[in-house]
Structures are given as C-alpha cells and as structure tokens.
Amino acid sequence: MKVLLVEDSVLLREALTEILSGCPGLSFEGVASTQAGAISLLQQKPFDLLLVDIELAQGTGFEVIKATQADSYPFKRPLCVVLTNHAHNQYREEAKKLEVKYFFDKSMDFELAIETIEAETKKFIGAH
C-alpha cells in the first residue's frame, strides 16, 4: 500500500513513518508539508492511501483531498485518512462531504488511527 503523508510537523512525520514502517505491505512513497507539495506529488504517481493533516504550513488538507476528486486527477482515488489536532465539528462535516473514510483526532485517536491504517493495509494486500 503506497502512502502519501501530508503533515507539516517534522516530529509527527518521523513518528508516523517510524511506527508504520513495521507494517508489512505499507510503504511511504511520498511526504509533503504543504498543499502545493502534496498536490504536485499526487499528479506524478498513484497512491493507495492519503494520510493528511488539515492545517498545513501552507494550504489545507481538504484542498489536497479535493485534488484527488477532480476530473483531471489521473489515478484511482486513494483511501483518505485525516489525522488532525483540529477535530472541530465543522471540519468533521467537511470531511464527511468529501467522503473521507476516517477522521482522527491526533490527541485522542492516535493509536486507533495507527491500528486502522494497519487494518486497511492488510485488507488492501488481501485484495491485491
């Protein structure tokens, strides 16, 4: 499962890649800290999972997700997982509108997010 990690916190990027690097079948194929960087990567190659923060150094994770829904997006749409410190109701509603499958609060749901990504990777491998 090819993952694009969109997160502006260096510490969190390192933590996520370290924790998930032990997950069989999962590989981080791209990392971006800005909306423009993430969208650029999305246009270059396909990803199976988009792990995205909402508030980025520049831009938002929602715009990154929208880029995968555009008619011009050249690949199969990745599974979207939001992991954010900004788990406000308006953000949850926006994520729902964008058909985000998983929305996690970093401070409360971090372990659950990791477990969910591992489970999705197993499902993905079983289907391929």
N, C-alpha and C positions, 0 to 999 in steps of 0.2 A: 504494500500500500504506500503510494508516494504522497508525502505530506508537504504542503506549503505552510510554514509557520509565519504568521504575521503578528508580530509583537514588538513593541518599541523598548521594552525593558530588557537590557542585556542579561541581568540576573535571571529573569524568568525564562528567557530564551535558552540560556545554559541549563537551567533546572529541567525544563521540559525535554530538551534534547537528551540530557543525561538519563532522566527517568525512563523515557520512552525508547531509548536506544537498545534496551534489553528486550524489547517486544519483537518476537520473531515475525518477519514479513513486513515490518514497518521501516521506512527509511525517509529521512528528511531530505527532500530533493530541492528545497528552496527555503530561504529565510528572508524576510523583509521587515523593515521597521516603519515604512511609510506606505500610504495608499498607492502612490505612483509606482514605487518599487514593486509592490505586490502585484499590481495590475500588469506591469511590464513582464514579470515572471509568468503570470497566467496566460499571457499571449504567446509565450515562447514554447511552452510544453505542457502536457496534461498532468494534472494532479488528481489523486483519488480522494484526498481529504484536505480541506481548508480549515486550519486551526487559527482562529482570528480573534484579536482583541478589538474592542470597539473604538476606544480613544487611542489614536496613534500619534506619533511625533508630528506627523503631517497627514491630515485627512482622517478618514474614519474606516473602520472595518466594514460598515454597512455598504459603503461605496465599492469596496473590494468584492463583497458578495454580489452586489448588483452587476459588476463587470462579468461575473460568470453566468448571469441570466440574460445578458444582451444577445440579440440575434447574431451579432458579429462574433460572439465567443466561439473559437474554432474547435473546442473539445467538448467531451462529455462533462456535464456539470459535476463538480466534486461534492462530496458529502461535506456540509458546513457545520462546524462546531465553534460556538462563541465561548470564549473564556475571558471574563472581564471583571474589573473592580466596580464597574458601573452597572449593576444589575437592577436598575430602576424599572418601574413598570412600563414607562414609555419605550425603553429600549427592548424590553421583552416583547411588547406589542409589535414594534418594528421588525424584530427578528421573526416573529410569527408570520407577519405579512410577507417576509422574504423567504418563507418556508425553510427556515433554519431548523434542522432536526434537533440539535442540542444547544442549550443555553446554560452556561455555568457561571456562578459567582466564584471568582478566584479565592476569596477569603473563606467561603463556606463549603464550596463544592469541588475543591481541587482534586482530592482523592477520587471522588466519583467521576470527575472528568477523565482522569487517567484510566480508571477501570473501564469506562465507556469506550474510550479510544482503543484500548486493548481488545475489548469485546468486538468492536466494529472491524478491527484488523483481522481477527480470527474468522469472522463471518465473510469478509472480503476474500481471504485466502481460500476458504472453503468453496467459494463461488467461482474461483478462477483456477 
